[in-house]
């Protein structure tokens, strides 16, 4: 019992070192229901997008849906875990070009417009995904 205050102080300082998690983007995207609608809208827009739809014809769309929801949730600071493959692994051998990448981002923007997400909030999500560009294209 004598060391209880010490444990308390140690715990407090350990906790203080964790930066508070910023989940504002997650909330502004509408949390899980909003992110789910955005991902489903993105997939519908891809299905109508002749520039890139061919690449998605023979894959497990249900899996892609689920992994994208997890990934967007994590990137937005939400309480999720991404359980999919790395971006380098999942796009390896696909030879995704810069214009393919831009087309997908346009489809995502359209999906967020359809959900009434404001442009500054859209830009925050796009910025999080843009850093993955190097791992997605030309592999
Ligand atoms: C920022 C941009 C992108 C992100 C965040 C992203 C994210 C993802 C994620 C999370 C997966 C699932 C990984 C898994 O199954 O474990 C995936 C798979 C896939 N992505 Fe992307 N992706 C992006 C860009 C693109 C582009 C531009 C294309 C092609 C036009 C593309 C085509 C695919 C395909 C075809 C798969 C399925 C691979 C398979 O199951 O074999 N992705 N992507």
Boltz pocket constraint, residues with backbone or C-beta under 6 A from the ligand:
constraints:
  - pocket:
      binder: B
      contacts: [[A, 52], [A, 55], [A, 56], [A, 59], [A, 60], [A, 63], [A, 64], [A, 67], [A, 68], [A, 71], [A, 83], [A, 84], [A, 85], [A, 86], [A, 90], [A, 91], [A, 96], [A, 97], [A, 100], [A, 101], [A, 102], [A, 104], [A, 129], [A, 130], [A, 132], [A, 133], [A, 136]]
      max_distance: 6.0
